[in-house]
Amino acid sequence: MKVHAETHDVDGVTILQMRGRITLGEGASLLREAIRHSLNHNSRVIIDLAEVTYIDSTGLGELVGGWVSARNRGADIKLLHLKSQIKDLLQVTKLLTVFECFEDQAVAIASFPSAAAAGS
């Protein structure tokens, strides 16, 4: 499956839907650019990983880099729909303690401060 990214907004939050393998090369580069684009558009971003079939250390690095970039801007990135392989990888690397992870999109969206409180 070719790597693919698309974004859409739901209730003032940007949902970044990733599909395919996020690995060294095209996958990680696409993730980096998609996160950058999303953060330029909105300070509240959810990365939906439901259709990500595999992520390697380079992909994890891009997630962390995106999270750091978001924090430096006063923005936030949260993760949605982690498959067991990805969740296990985040557990082993202790990144589950860094990222807020959700299984329900509505709950993830509601976890952000309101747009008025966030100053958006």
Contacts in CASP RR format, 6 or more apart in sequence:
PFRMAT RR
TARGET T0000
AUTHOR 0000-0000-0000
METHOD contacts of the structure
MODEL  1
MKVHAETHDVDGVTILQMRGRITLGEGASLLREAIRHSLNHNSRVIIDLA
EVTYIDSTGLGELVGGWVSARNRGADIKLLHLKSQIKDLLQVTKLLTVFE
CFEDQAVAIASFPSAAAAGS
1 19 0 8 1.000
1 20 0 8 1.000
1 21 0 8 1.000
1 53 0 8 1.000
2 20 0 8 1.000
3 18 0 8 1.000
3 19 0 8 1.000
3 20 0 8 1.000
3 21 0 8 1.000
3 22 0 8 1.000
3 26 0 8 1.000
3 27 0 8 1.000
3 30 0 8 1.000
4 18 0 8 1.000
4 19 0 8 1.000
4 20 0 8 1.000
4 30 0 8 1.000
5 16 0 8 1.000
5 17 0 8 1.000
5 18 0 8 1.000
5 19 0 8 1.000
5 30 0 8 1.000
5 31 0 8 1.000
5 33 0 8 1.000
5 34 0 8 1.000
6 16 0 8 1.000
6 17 0 8 1.000
7 14 0 8 1.000
7 15 0 8 1.000
7 16 0 8 1.000
7 17 0 8 1.000
7 34 0 8 1.000
7 37 0 8 1.000
7 38 0 8 1.000
7 41 0 8 1.000
8 14 0 8 1.000
8 15 0 8 1.000
8 17 0 8 1.000
9 15 0 8 1.000
9 42 0 8 1.000
10 105 0 8 1.000
10 109 0 8 1.000
11 109 0 8 1.000
12 42 0 8 1.000
12 44 0 8 1.000
12 109 0 8 1.000
12 115 0 8 1.000
12 120 0 8 1.000
13 42 0 8 1.000
13 44 0 8 1.000
13 45 0 8 1.000
13 46 0 8 1.000
13 108 0 8 1.000
13 109 0 8 1.000
13 112 0 8 1.000
14 38 0 8 1.000
14 41 0 8 1.000
14 42 0 8 1.000
14 44 0 8 1.000
14 45 0 8 1.000
14 46 0 8 1.000
15 45 0 8 1.000
15 46 0 8 1.000
15 48 0 8 1.000
15 80 0 8 1.000
15 105 0 8 1.000
16 34 0 8 1.000
16 35 0 8 1.000
16 38 0 8 1.000
16 45 0 8 1.000
16 46 0 8 1.000
16 47 0 8 1.000
16 48 0 8 1.000
17 48 0 8 1.000
17 50 0 8 1.000
17 51 0 8 1.000
18 31 0 8 1.000
18 34 0 8 1.000
18 47 0 8 1.000
18 48 0 8 1.000
18 49 0 8 1.000
18 51 0 8 1.000
18 52 0 8 1.000
19 51 0 8 1.000
19 52 0 8 1.000
20 27 0 8 1.000
20 51 0 8 1.000
20 52 0 8 1.000
20 53 0 8 1.000
20 54 0 8 1.000
21 27 0 8 1.000
21 52 0 8 1.000
21 53 0 8 1.000
21 54 0 8 1.000
21 55 0 8 1.000
22 28 0 8 1.000
22 30 0 8 1.000
22 31 0 8 1.000
22 52 0 8 1.000
22 54 0 8 1.000
22 55 0 8 1.000
22 56 0 8 1.000
22 58 0 8 1.000
22 59 0 8 1.000
22 62 0 8 1.000
23 54 0 8 1.000
23 55 0 8 1.000
23 56 0 8 1.000
23 58 0 8 1.000
23 59 0 8 1.000
24 56 0 8 1.000
24 58 0 8 1.000
24 59 0 8 1.000
25 58 0 8 1.000
27 59 0 8 1.000
28 56 0 8 1.000
28 58 0 8 1.000
28 59 0 8 1.000
28 61 0 8 1.000
28 62 0 8 1.000
31 59 0 8 1.000
31 62 0 8 1.000
31 63 0 8 1.000
32 62 0 8 1.000
32 66 0 8 1.000
35 45 0 8 1.000
35 47 0 8 1.000
35 62 0 8 1.000
35 65 0 8 1.000
35 66 0 8 1.000
35 69 0 8 1.000
35 70 0 8 1.000
35 77 0 8 1.000
36 66 0 8 1.000
36 69 0 8 1.000
38 45 0 8 1.000
39 45 0 8 1.000
39 66 0 8 1.000
39 69 0 8 1.000
39 70 0 8 1.000
39 73 0 8 1.000
39 75 0 8 1.000
39 77 0 8 1.000
42 75 0 8 1.000
42 120 0 8 1.000
43 70 0 8 1.000
43 73 0 8 1.000
43 74 0 8 1.000
43 75 0 8 1.000
43 76 0 8 1.000
43 118 0 8 1.000
43 120 0 8 1.000
44 75 0 8 1.000
44 76 0 8 1.000
44 112 0 8 1.000
44 118 0 8 1.000
44 120 0 8 1.000
45 70 0 8 1.000
45 75 0 8 1.000
45 76 0 8 1.000
45 77 0 8 1.000
45 78 0 8 1.000
46 77 0 8 1.000
46 78 0 8 1.000
46 79 0 8 1.000
46 80 0 8 1.000
46 102 0 8 1.000
46 105 0 8 1.000
46 108 0 8 1.000
46 109 0 8 1.000
47 63 0 8 1.000
47 77 0 8 1.000
47 78 0 8 1.000
47 79 0 8 1.000
47 80 0 8 1.000
48 80 0 8 1.000
48 81 0 8 1.000
48 105 0 8 1.000
49 55 0 8 1.000
49 79 0 8 1.000
49 80 0 8 1.000
49 81 0 8 1.000
49 82 0 8 1.000
49 83 0 8 1.000
49 86 0 8 1.000
50 80 0 8 1.000
50 81 0 8 1.000
50 83 0 8 1.000
52 83 0 8 1.000
52 86 0 8 1.000
54 85 0 8 1.000
55 63 0 8 1.000
55 86 0 8 1.000
55 89 0 8 1.000
60 89 0 8 1.000
60 90 0 8 1.000
60 93 0 8 1.000
60 95 0 8 1.000
63 77 0 8 1.000
63 79 0 8 1.000
63 95 0 8 1.000
63 99 0 8 1.000
64 95 0 8 1.000
64 98 0 8 1.000
66 77 0 8 1.000
67 77 0 8 1.000
67 98 0 8 1.000
67 99 0 8 1.000
69 75 0 8 1.000
70 76 0 8 1.000
70 77 0 8 1.000
76 112 0 8 1.000
77 99 0 8 1.000
78 99 0 8 1.000
78 100 0 8 1.000
78 101 0 8 1.000
78 102 0 8 1.000
78 108 0 8 1.000
78 111 0 8 1.000
78 112 0 8 1.000
79 99 0 8 1.000
79 100 0 8 1.000
79 101 0 8 1.000
79 102 0 8 1.000
80 101 0 8 1.000
80 102 0 8 1.000
80 103 0 8 1.000
80 105 0 8 1.000
80 108 0 8 1.000
81 102 0 8 1.000
81 103 0 8 1.000
82 90 0 8 1.000
82 101 0 8 1.000
82 103 0 8 1.000
87 96 0 8 1.000
87 101 0 8 1.000
89 95 0 8 1.000
90 96 0 8 1.000
90 99 0 8 1.000
90 101 0 8 1.000
100 108 0 8 1.000
100 111 0 8 1.000
102 108 0 8 1.000
102 111 0 8 1.000
112 118 0 8 1.000
END
